[in-house]
Amino acid sequence: MLFIVAGIGCALAHPLPTLLMWRVVQGAGAGASMTIAFAIIRDLFEGQVARTKLSYVAIVTTIVPMIAPTAGSALGASCPAIRSR
């Protein structure tokens, strides 16, 4: 939730210091969400099942940042309201 709110703050930020503040909050939200995901998996699963699920989370957290810029560019190219900013 913190990451989403901070993302909206980044999108609406006009002066650079405000954008930087929201980016710091967004980074804290991203770090917290990964830590919480790992903690939940360790609480719910044990042994090989836990290792498998932790591997899935690691794969997703590696691949999504590579795909997100491309998806954002496609969204920006297809939505005139975003392109005009």
C-alpha distances in whole Angstrom, upper triangle without the diagonal:
4,5,5,6,9,10,11,12,14,16,17,18,22,24,23,22,19,18,19,17,14,14,15,11,10,12,11,8,10,12,10,9,13,14,12,13,17,17,16,19,21,21,22,24,27,30,30,27,25,26,26,22,21,23,21,18,20,22,18,17,20,21,18,18,22,21,18,21,23,21,20,23,24,22,23,27,27,25,27,25,23,26,28,25
4,5,5,6,9,10,10,12,14,15,16,20,21,20,19,16,15,15,13,10,11,11,8,7,10,8,5,8,10,9,9,12,14,13,14,17,18,18,20,22,22,24,26,29,31,31,29,26,27,27,24,22,24,23,19,21,22,19,17,20,21,18,18,21,21,18,20,23,21,20,23,25,23,24,27,27,26,28,25,23,26,27,24
4,6,5,6,9,10,10,12,14,15,19,20,19,18,16,14,14,13,9,9,10,7,5,8,8,5,6,9,9,8,11,13,13,14,17,18,18,20,22,23,24,26,29,30,30,28,25,26,26,22,21,22,21,17,18,20,17,14,17,18,15,14,18,18,15,17,20,18,16,20,22,20,20,24,24,23,25,23,20,23,25,22
4,5,5,6,9,10,11,13,14,18,20,19,19,16,14,16,14,11,11,13,10,8,11,11,8,9,13,13,11,14,16,16,16,19,21,20,22,25,25,26,28,31,33,32,30,27,28,27,24,23,24,22,19,20,21,18,16,19,19,15,15,19,18,14,16,19,17,15,19,20,17,18,22,22,20,23,20,18,21,23,20
4,5,5,6,9,10,11,12,16,18,18,17,14,13,14,12,9,11,12,9,8,12,12,9,11,15,14,13,17,18,18,19,22,23,22,25,27,27,28,30,33,35,35,33,30,31,31,27,26,28,26,22,24,25,21,19,22,22,19,18,22,21,18,19,22,20,18,21,22,20,20,24,24,22,23,21,19,22,23,20
4,5,5,6,9,10,10,14,15,15,14,11,10,11,9,5,7,9,6,5,9,9,8,10,13,13,13,16,18,18,19,22,23,23,25,27,28,29,31,34,35,35,33,30,31,31,28,26,27,26,22,23,24,21,19,21,21,18,17,20,20,16,17,21,19,17,20,22,19,19,23,24,22,23,21,18,21,22,19
4,5,5,6,9,10,13,15,15,15,12,10,11,11,7,8,11,9,6,10,12,10,11,14,15,14,16,19,19,20,22,24,24,26,28,29,30,31,34,36,35,33,31,31,30,27,26,27,25,21,22,23,19,17,19,19,16,14,18,17,13,14,17,15,13,16,18,16,16,19,20,18,20,18,15,18,19,16
4,5,5,6,9,12,15,15,15,12,10,13,12,9,10,13,11,10,13,15,13,14,17,18,17,20,22,22,22,25,27,26,28,31,31,32,34,37,39,38,36,33,34,33,30,29,30,28,24,25,26,22,21,23,22,19,18,21,20,16,16,19,17,14,17,19,16,16,19,20,17,19,16,14,17,18,15
4,5,5,6,10,12,12,12,8,8,10,9,6,9,11,9,9,13,14,13,15,17,18,18,21,23,23,24,27,28,28,30,32,33,33,36,38,40,40,38,35,35,35,32,30,31,30,26,27,28,25,22,24,25,21,19,22,22,18,18,21,20,17,19,22,19,18,22,23,20,21,18,16,18,19,15
4,5,5,9,10,10,11,8,5,8,9,6,7,10,10,8,12,14,13,14,17,18,18,20,23,23,24,27,28,28,30,32,33,34,36,38,40,40,38,35,35,35,32,30,31,29,26,26,26,23,21,22,23,19,17,20,20,16,15,19,18,14,17,19,17,16,20,21,19,19,17,14,16,17,13
4,6,8,11,12,13,11,8,11,12,9,10,14,13,12,15,17,16,16,20,21,20,22,25,25,26,29,30,30,32,34,35,36,37,40,42,41,39,36,36,36,33,31,32,30,27,27,27,24,22,24,23,20,18,20,19,15,15,17,16,13,15,17,14,13,17,18,15,16,13,10,13,13,10
4,6,10,11,12,9,8,12,12,10,12,15,14,14,17,19,18,19,22,23,23,25,27,27,28,31,32,32,34,37,37,38,40,43,44,44,42,39,39,39,36,34,35,33,30,31,31,28,26,27,27,23,22,24,23,19,19,21,20,16,18,20,17,16,19,20,17,17,14,12,15,14,11
4,6,8,9,6,5,9,9,8,10,13,13,13,16,18,17,19,22,23,23,25,27,28,29,31,33,33,35,37,38,39,41,43,45,45,43,40,40,40,37,35,36,34,31,31,31,28,26,27,27,24,22,24,24,20,19,22,21,18,19,22,20,18,21,23,20,20,17,15,16,16,12
4,6,9,7,7,10,12,11,13,16,16,16,19,21,21,22,25,26,26,29,31,31,32,35,36,37,39,41,42,43,44,47,48,48,46,43,43,43,40,38,39,37,34,34,34,31,29,30,30,27,24,26,26,23,21,24,23,20,20,23,21,19,22,23,21,20,17,15,16,15,11
4,6,6,7,9,10,11,13,15,16,17,19,21,21,23,25,26,27,29,31,32,33,35,37,38,40,41,42,44,45,48,49,49,47,44,44,44,41,39,40,38,35,35,35,33,30,31,31,28,25,27,28,24,23,26,26,22,23,26,24,21,24,26,24,23,20,18,19,18,14
4,5,5,6,9,10,10,12,14,15,16,19,20,21,23,24,26,27,29,30,31,33,35,36,38,39,41,42,44,46,47,46,45,42,42,42,39,37,37,36,33,32,33,31,28,28,29,26,23,25,26,23,21,24,24,21,22,25,24,21,24,26,24,24,22,19,20,19,15
4,5,5,6,9,10,11,13,14,15,17,19,20,21,23,24,26,27,29,30,32,33,35,37,38,39,41,42,44,46,46,44,41,41,41,39,36,37,36,33,32,33,31,28,29,30,27,24,26,27,24,23,26,26,23,24,28,26,24,27,29,27,27,24,22,23,22,19
4,5,5,6,9,10,11,12,14,16,17,18,20,21,23,25,26,27,29,31,32,33,35,37,37,39,41,43,45,45,43,40,40,40,37,35,36,35,31,31,32,30,27,28,29,26,23,26,26,23,22,25,25,22,23,26,24,22,26,28,25,25,22,20,22,21,17
4,5,5,6,9,10,10,12,14,15,16,18,20,21,23,24,25,27,29,30,31,33,35,36,37,39,41,42,42,40,38,37,37,35,32,33,32,29,28,29,26,24,25,25,22,20,22,23,19,18,22,21,18,20,23,21,19,23,25,22,23,20,17,19,19,15
4,5,5,6,9,10,11,13,14,15,17,18,20,21,23,24,26,27,29,30,32,33,35,36,38,40,41,41,39,36,36,36,34,31,32,31,28,27,28,26,23,24,25,22,19,22,23,20,19,23,23,20,21,25,23,22,25,27,25,26,23,20,22,22,18
4,5,5,6,9,10,11,13,14,16,17,19,21,22,23,25,26,27,29,31,32,33,35,37,39,40,40,39,36,36,36,33,31,32,31,28,27,29,26,23,25,26,23,21,24,25,21,21,25,24,22,24,27,25,24,27,29,27,28,25,22,24,24,20
4,5,5,6,9,10,10,12,14,15,16,18,20,21,22,25,26,27,29,30,31,33,34,37,38,38,37,34,34,34,31,29,30,29,25,25,26,24,21,23,24,21,18,21,22,19,19,22,21,19,21,24,22,21,25,26,24,25,22,19,22,22,19
4,5,5,6,9,10,10,12,14,15,17,18,20,21,23,24,26,27,29,30,32,33,35,36,36,35,32,31,32,29,27,27,26,23,22,24,21,18,19,21,18,15,18,19,16,16,20,19,17,19,22,21,20,23,25,24,25,23,19,21,22,19
4,5,5,6,9,10,11,12,14,16,17,18,20,22,23,24,26,27,29,30,32,34,35,35,34,31,31,31,28,26,27,26,23,22,24,22,19,20,22,20,17,20,22,19,19,23,23,20,23,26,24,24,27,29,27,29,26,23,25,26,23
4,5,5,6,9,10,11,12,15,15,16,18,20,21,22,25,26,27,28,30,32,34,34,33,30,30,30,27,25,26,26,22,22,24,22,18,21,22,19,17,21,22,19,20,23,23,20,23,26,24,24,27,29,27,28,26,23,25,26,23
4,5,5,6,9,10,11,13,14,15,17,19,20,21,23,25,26,27,29,31,32,32,31,28,28,28,25,23,24,23,19,19,21,18,15,17,19,16,14,17,18,15,16,20,19,17,20,22,21,21,24,25,24,26,24,21,23,24,21
4,5,5,6,8,10,11,12,14,16,17,18,20,22,23,24,26,27,29,30,31,29,26,26,26,23,21,22,21,18,17,19,17,14,15,17,15,13,16,18,15,16,20,20,18,21,24,23,23,26,27,27,28,26,23,25,27,24
4,5,5,6,9,10,11,12,14,16,16,18,20,21,22,24,26,28,29,30,28,25,25,26,23,21,22,22,18,18,20,18,15,17,20,17,16,20,21,18,20,23,23,21,24,27,25,26,29,30,29,31,29,26,28,30,27
4,5,5,6,9,10,10,12,14,15,16,18,20,21,22,24,26,28,29,27,24,24,24,21,19,21,20,16,17,19,17,14,17,18,16,15,19,19,17,19,22,21,20,23,25,23,24,28,28,27,29,27,24,27,29,26
4,5,5,6,9,10,11,13,14,16,17,19,20,21,23,25,26,26,24,21,21,22,19,17,18,17,13,14,15,13,10,13,15,12,11,15,16,14,16,19,19,18,21,23,22,23,26,27,26,29,27,24,26,28,26
4,6,5,6,9,10,11,12,14,16,17,19,20,22,23,25,25,23,20,20,21,18,15,17,17,13,13,16,14,11,13,16,14,13,17,19,17,19,22,22,21,24,26,25,26,29,31,30,32,31,27,30,32,29
4,5,5,6,9,10,10,12,14,15,16,18,20,22,24,24,23,19,20,21,18,16,18,18,14,14,17,16,13,16,18,17,16,20,21,19,22,25,24,23,26,28,27,28,31,32,31,34,32,29,31,33,30
4,5,5,6,9,10,10,12,14,15,16,18,21,22,23,21,18,18,19,15,14,16,15,11,13,15,13,11,14,16,14,14,18,19,17,20,22,21,21,25,26,25,26,29,30,29,32,30,27,30,32,30
4,5,5,6,9,10,11,12,14,16,17,19,20,20,18,15,15,16,13,11,13,12,8,9,12,11,8,11,14,13,13,16,18,17,20,22,21,22,25,26,25,27,30,31,30,33,32,29,31,34,31
4,5,5,6,9,10,11,12,14,16,17,19,20,18,15,15,17,14,11,14,14,11,11,15,14,11,14,17,16,17,20,21,20,23,26,25,25,28,30,29,31,34,34,34,37,35,32,35,37,34
4,5,5,6,9,10,10,12,14,16,19,20,18,14,16,17,14,12,15,15,11,13,16,15,13,17,19,18,18,22,22,21,24,27,26,26,29,30,29,31,34,34,34,37,35,32,35,37,35
4,5,5,6,9,10,11,12,15,17,17,15,12,13,13,10,9,12,11,8,10,13,12,11,14,16,15,17,20,20,20,23,25,24,24,28,29,28,30,33,33,33,36,34,32,34,37,35
4,6,5,6,9,10,11,12,14,15,13,9,10,12,9,7,10,11,8,9,13,12,11,14,17,17,18,21,22,22,25,27,26,27,30,31,30,33,35,36,36,39,37,35,37,39,37
4,5,5,6,9,10,12,14,16,14,11,12,14,11,10,13,14,11,13,16,16,15,18,21,20,21,24,25,25,28,30,29,30,33,34,33,35,38,38,38,41,40,37,39,42,39
4,5,5,6,8,11,14,15,13,10,13,14,10,10,14,14,11,14,17,16,16,19,21,20,22,25,25,25,28,30,28,29,33,33,32,35,37,37,37,40,39,36,39,41,39
4,5,5,6,8,11,12,9,6,9,10,7,7,11,11,9,12,15,14,15,18,19,19,21,24,24,24,28,29,28,29,33,33,33,35,38,37,38,41,40,37,40,42,40
4,6,6,7,9,11,10,6,9,11,9,8,12,13,12,14,17,17,17,19,22,22,24,26,27,27,31,32,31,32,36,36,36,38,41,41,41,44,43,40,43,45,43
4,6,8,11,14,12,9,12,14,12,12,15,16,15,17,20,20,20,22,25,24,26,29,29,29,33,34,33,34,38,38,37,40,42,42,42,45,44,41,44,46,44
4,7,11,12,10,8,12,13,10,11,15,15,14,17,19,19,20,23,24,24,26,29,29,29,33,34,32,34,37,37,37,39,42,41,41,45,43,41,44,46,45
4,7,9,6,5,9,10,8,10,13,13,14,16,18,19,19,22,23,24,26,28,29,29,33,34,33,34,38,38,37,40,42,42,42,46,45,42,45,48,46
4,7,6,5,8,10,10,11,13,15,15,17,19,20,21,23,25,26,28,30,31,31,35,36,35,37,40,40,40,43,45,45,45,49,48,45,47,50,49
4,6,5,6,9,10,11,13,15,16,17,19,20,21,23,25,26,28,30,31,32,35,36,36,38,40,41,41,43,45,45,46,50,49,46,48,51,50
4,5,5,6,9,10,10,12,14,15,16,19,20,21,23,24,27,28,29,30,33,34,34,36,38,38,39,42,43,43,44,48,48,45,47,50,48
4,5,5,6,9,10,11,13,14,15,17,19,20,21,23,25,27,27,28,32,32,32,34,37,36,37,39,41,41,42,46,45,42,45,48,46
4,5,5,6,9,10,11,12,14,15,16,18,20,21,23,25,26,27,30,31,30,32,35,35,35,38,40,40,41,44,44,41,43,46,44
4,6,5,6,9,10,10,12,14,15,16,18,20,22,23,24,26,29,30,30,32,34,35,35,38,39,40,41,44,44,41,43,46,44
4,5,5,6,9,10,11,13,14,15,17,18,21,22,23,24,27,28,27,30,32,32,33,36,37,37,39,42,42,39,41,44,43
4,5,5,6,9,10,11,12,14,15,16,19,21,21,22,26,26,26,28,30,30,31,33,35,35,36,40,39,36,38,42,40
4,5,5,6,9,10,11,12,14,15,18,19,20,21,24,26,25,27,30,30,30,33,35,35,36,39,39,36,38,41,39
4,5,5,6,9,10,11,12,14,16,17,18,20,23,24,24,26,28,29,29,32,34,34,35,39,38,35,37,40,39
4,5,5,6,9,10,11,12,15,16,16,18,21,22,21,23,26,26,27,29,31,31,32,36,36,33,34,38,36
4,5,5,6,9,10,11,13,15,15,16,20,21,20,22,25,25,25,28,30,30,31,34,34,31,33,36,34
4,5,5,6,9,10,12,13,15,16,19,20,20,22,24,25,26,28,30,31,32,35,34,31,33,36,34
4,6,5,6,8,11,11,12,14,17,18,18,20,22,23,24,26,28,28,30,33,33,30,31,35,33
4,5,5,6,9,10,10,12,15,16,15,17,20,20,21,23,25,26,27,30,30,27,28,32,30
4,6,6,7,9,11,11,14,16,16,17,20,21,21,23,25,26,27,30,29,26,28,31,29
4,6,6,7,10,11,13,15,15,17,19,20,21,23,25,26,27,30,30,27,28,31,29
4,6,5,6,9,11,12,12,15,17,17,18,21,22,23,25,28,28,25,26,29,28
4,5,5,6,9,10,10,12,14,15,16,18,20,21,22,25,25,21,23,26,25
4,6,5,7,10,10,11,13,15,16,17,19,20,21,24,24,20,22,25,23
4,6,7,8,10,11,12,14,15,17,18,20,21,24,24,21,22,25,24
4,6,6,6,9,10,11,12,14,16,17,18,21,22,19,20,23,22
4,5,5,6,9,10,10,12,14,15,16,19,19,16,17,20,19
4,5,5,6,9,10,10,12,14,15,18,18,14,15,18,17
4,5,5,6,9,10,10,12,14,17,18,15,15,18,18
4,5,5,6,9,10,11,12,15,16,13,14,18,18
4,5,5,6,9,10,10,13,13,10,11,15,14
4,5,5,6,9,10,12,13,10,10,13,13
4,5,5,6,9,11,13,11,11,14,15
4,5,5,6,9,10,8,9,13,13
4,5,5,7,8,5,6,9,10
4,6,7,10,8,7,10,12
4,6,9,9,8,12,14
4,6,6,7,9,11
4,5,5,6,9
4,6,6,7
4,6,6
4,6
4
